[in-house]
Amino acid sequence: MAATLLKLSDLAVGASATVREFPAQDPAFIRLREMGLLAGTRITLVRTAPLGDPLEIKVRGYYLTLRKVDAAHVLVEPVP
């Protein structure tokens, strides 16, 4: 059975997921990889700002804030 992938920006607050793919060449995503956001990494969507942007995720024991437009390019697989 194929995995169900969704955009990180569509993940529910409090839900955990595993990062599966994101753009390889964009400078913003190169920076995210340098900060530990790699394919196979488990993340949790901690909260969103009152207007829905930005998003705060927990990755590798620390908190990272992403713009919703960037999070829309990160594909994740929800963890049950």
Backbone as CSV, one residue per row, in Angstrom:
resi,resn,N_x,N_y,N_z,CA_x,CA_y,CA_z,C_x,C_y,C_z
1,MET,0.845,-1.181,0.000,0.000,0.000,0.000,0.893,1.247,0.000
2,ALA,0.591,2.197,-0.830,1.381,3.421,-0.951,1.144,4.334,0.248
3,ALA,2.195,5.013,0.639,2.099,5.948,1.759,1.287,7.171,1.344
4,THR,0.553,7.717,2.301,-0.216,8.930,2.054,0.661,10.129,2.399
5,LEU,1.000,10.918,1.405,1.821,12.096,1.632,0.934,13.332,1.621
6,LEU,1.272,14.275,2.486,0.581,15.556,2.459,1.576,16.660,2.731
7,LYS,1.158,17.860,2.446,2.027,19.017,2.664,2.156,19.280,4.162
8,LEU,3.337,19.685,4.584,3.536,20.039,5.982,2.565,21.136,6.394
9,SER,2.247,22.037,5.492,1.319,23.128,5.802,-0.101,22.624,6.068
10,ASP,-0.415,21.394,5.656,-1.749,20.815,5.864,-1.817,19.898,7.086
11,LEU,-0.695,19.683,7.761,-0.651,18.819,8.939,-1.410,19.483,10.081
12,ALA,-2.135,18.690,10.855,-2.897,19.222,11.984,-1.964,19.566,13.148
13,VAL,-2.311,20.599,13.894,-1.526,20.987,15.069,-1.504,19.806,16.044
14,GLY,-0.309,19.485,16.539,-0.134,18.377,17.466,0.190,17.060,16.793
15,ALA,0.025,16.988,15.474,0.291,15.753,14.737,1.781,15.603,14.449
16,SER,2.217,14.351,14.387,3.602,14.038,14.029,3.635,13.431,12.643
17,ALA,4.767,13.592,11.979,4.933,13.060,10.627,6.413,12.852,10.361
18,THR,6.692,12.119,9.306,8.058,11.901,8.857,8.244,12.653,7.550
19,VAL,9.306,13.430,7.469,9.602,14.183,6.244,9.963,13.187,5.146
20,ARG,9.362,13.344,3.982,9.640,12.450,2.856,10.377,13.148,1.723
21,GLU,9.992,14.371,1.376,10.695,15.058,0.284,10.419,16.559,0.305
22,PHE,11.364,17.308,-0.270,11.226,18.747,-0.447,12.224,19.190,-1.497
23,PRO,12.083,20.402,-2.034,12.967,20.854,-3.113,14.443,20.765,-2.723
24,ALA,15.254,20.276,-3.658,16.668,20.058,-3.362,17.542,21.283,-3.593
25,GLN,17.196,22.143,-4.526,18.091,23.219,-4.926,17.764,24.601,-4.385
26,ASP,16.569,24.809,-3.898,16.166,26.123,-3.398,17.005,26.506,-2.178
27,PRO,17.573,27.718,-2.141,18.419,28.131,-1.014,17.729,28.019,0.356
28,ALA,16.432,28.284,0.417,15.721,28.174,1.693,15.730,26.734,2.187
29,PHE,15.625,25.774,1.286,15.583,24.369,1.691,16.974,23.813,1.957
30,ILE,17.970,24.392,1.311,19.347,24.021,1.652,19.604,24.412,3.102
31,ARG,19.142,25.581,3.488,19.285,26.047,4.877,18.526,25.122,5.834
32,LEU,17.333,24.693,5.474,16.568,23.782,6.331,17.296,22.453,6.508
33,ARG,17.911,21.954,5.437,18.697,20.714,5.561,19.868,20.911,6.507
34,GLU,20.511,22.067,6.428,21.625,22.358,7.329,21.175,22.393,8.785
35,MET,19.908,22.719,9.019,19.368,22.769,10.379,18.789,21.427,10.819
36,GLY,18.931,20.386,9.998,18.522,19.051,10.404,17.208,18.548,9.857
37,LEU,16.545,19.311,9.013,15.285,18.866,8.419,15.623,18.051,7.173
38,LEU,15.725,16.745,7.351,16.120,15.840,6.282,15.027,14.816,6.028
39,ALA,15.038,14.219,4.838,14.101,13.127,4.552,14.318,12.034,5.590
40,GLY,13.226,11.529,6.152,13.299,10.502,7.183,13.250,11.040,8.594
41,THR,13.328,12.359,8.743,13.295,12.986,10.063,11.852,13.096,10.551
42,ARG,11.648,12.753,11.812,10.304,12.881,12.391,10.135,14.299,12.938
43,ILE,8.995,14.887,12.655,8.672,16.238,13.112,7.290,16.240,13.757
44,THR,7.037,17.268,14.555,5.715,17.477,15.135,5.327,18.925,14.890
45,LEU,4.112,19.150,14.407,3.619,20.514,14.245,3.130,20.979,15.610
46,VAL,3.841,21.919,16.205,3.561,22.374,17.567,2.408,23.365,17.594
47,ARG,2.485,24.390,16.734,1.432,25.404,16.707,1.561,26.267,15.456
48,THR,0.503,27.031,15.231,0.520,28.013,14.155,0.264,29.383,14.772
49,ALA,0.684,30.410,14.090,0.409,31.772,14.544,-1.099,32.019,14.437
50,PRO,-1.617,33.035,15.121,-3.062,33.297,15.105,-3.677,33.404,13.706
51,LEU,-2.953,33.917,12.754,-3.487,34.025,11.397,-3.048,32.863,10.510
52,GLY,-2.436,31.829,11.113,-2.052,30.635,10.370,-0.664,30.648,9.767
53,ASP,0.070,31.721,9.928,1.404,31.818,9.335,2.288,32.659,10.248
54,PRO,3.410,32.191,10.710,4.131,30.977,10.356,3.701,29.765,11.194
55,LEU,4.366,28.625,10.913,4.142,27.383,11.633,5.365,27.091,12.499
56,GLU,5.152,26.485,13.644,6.265,26.077,14.502,6.286,24.564,14.567
57,ILE,7.438,23.971,14.221,7.585,22.524,14.285,8.689,22.164,15.276
58,LYS,8.598,20.969,15.800,9.678,20.438,16.650,10.409,19.397,15.814
59,VAL,11.704,19.592,15.667,12.538,18.697,14.866,13.851,18.472,15.603
60,ARG,14.200,17.223,15.823,15.458,16.850,16.479,15.665,17.546,17.826
61,GLY,14.582,17.727,18.574,14.683,18.281,19.917,14.670,19.798,20.014
62,TYR,14.519,20.499,18.920,14.427,21.957,18.998,13.243,22.443,18.171
63,TYR,12.905,23.704,18.343,11.744,24.287,17.676,12.208,25.149,16.507
64,LEU,11.513,24.995,15.390,11.854,25.691,14.164,10.589,26.335,13.610
65,THR,10.684,27.560,13.179,9.543,28.273,12.616,9.705,28.376,11.104
66,LEU,8.644,28.008,10.386,8.641,28.045,8.924,7.486,28.885,8.420
67,ARG,7.720,29.585,7.321,6.603,30.257,6.664,5.704,29.199,6.048
68,LYS,4.426,29.467,6.019,3.471,28.504,5.475,3.756,28.216,4.003
69,VAL,4.170,29.211,3.249,4.478,29.029,1.829,5.648,28.054,1.652
70,ASP,6.632,28.078,2.548,7.741,27.120,2.482,7.296,25.738,2.937
71,ALA,6.480,25.688,3.994,5.994,24.409,4.507,5.145,23.676,3.465
72,ALA,4.537,24.415,2.543,3.710,23.795,1.502,4.543,22.975,0.517
73,HIS,5.861,23.193,0.482,6.730,22.447,-0.419,7.344,21.218,0.227
74,VAL,7.116,21.042,1.525,7.665,19.891,2.255,6.575,18.820,2.333
75,LEU,6.863,17.654,1.784,5.912,16.549,1.827,6.243,15.639,2.998
76,VAL,5.223,15.308,3.763,5.405,14.484,4.960,4.431,13.303,4.933
77,GLU,4.793,12.271,5.679,3.933,11.097,5.859,3.480,11.090,7.311
78,PRO,2.200,11.234,7.567,1.700,11.256,8.951,2.064,9.966,9.695
79,VAL,2.382,10.118,10.982,2.695,8.985,11.843,1.451,8.699,12.679
80,PRO,0.992,7.459,12.656,-0.235,7.136,13.423,-0.050,7.271,14.922
